[in-house]
Amino acid sequence: MPDTPPRPSVLFVCVHNAGRSQMAAAFLTHLAGDRVQVRSAGSAPAGTVNPAVVEALAEVGIDISAEVPKVLTVEAVQASDVVITMGCGDTCPVFPGKRYLDWRLPDPAGQGVDAVRPIRDEIERRVRTLLDEIAPTPRA
């Protein structure tokens, strides 16, 4: 049996877990399949995912209509190898041995789908780069 490397885990965090972190988690789940464990959370979660975000992802074939914002927990951070923050400032707990990235992206809150599309596309680009770093596609 070949040695399989441990599956990396990524946590995406934004304030409301209703836009950017939901899009990033959806893209990474879509692109990585079971190669990466994906979580998302918010420091002050909203009641629902932003409808414009749901629509923008549906346009590229990703359905997040059943997702709900989740609260950020210390356990989620501790269980993750990479923690990516998106506008949550200092509310994310920091633990040694974790890789932290801060993706500065516009907040889609209150925006229509036309404003969300460029944010979606930038998130997809960054997620693809991250995936290549942490779980490259195995070569045959």
Salt bridges, closest charged atoms under 4 A:
GLU59 OE2 - ARG117 NH2 2.65
GLU59 OE1 - ARG120 NH1 3.08
GLU67 OE1 - LYS70 NZ 3.66
ASP102 OD2 - ARG104 NH2 3.51
ASP107 OD2 - ARG20 NH2 3.72
ASP114 OD1 - ARG117 NH1 2.39
ASP121 OD1 - ARG120 NE 2.88
GLU122 OE2 - ARG125 NH2 2.58
GLU122 OE2 - ARG126 NE 2.71
GLU124 OE2 - ARG128 NH2 3.00
GLU133 OE1 - ARG99 NH2 2.71
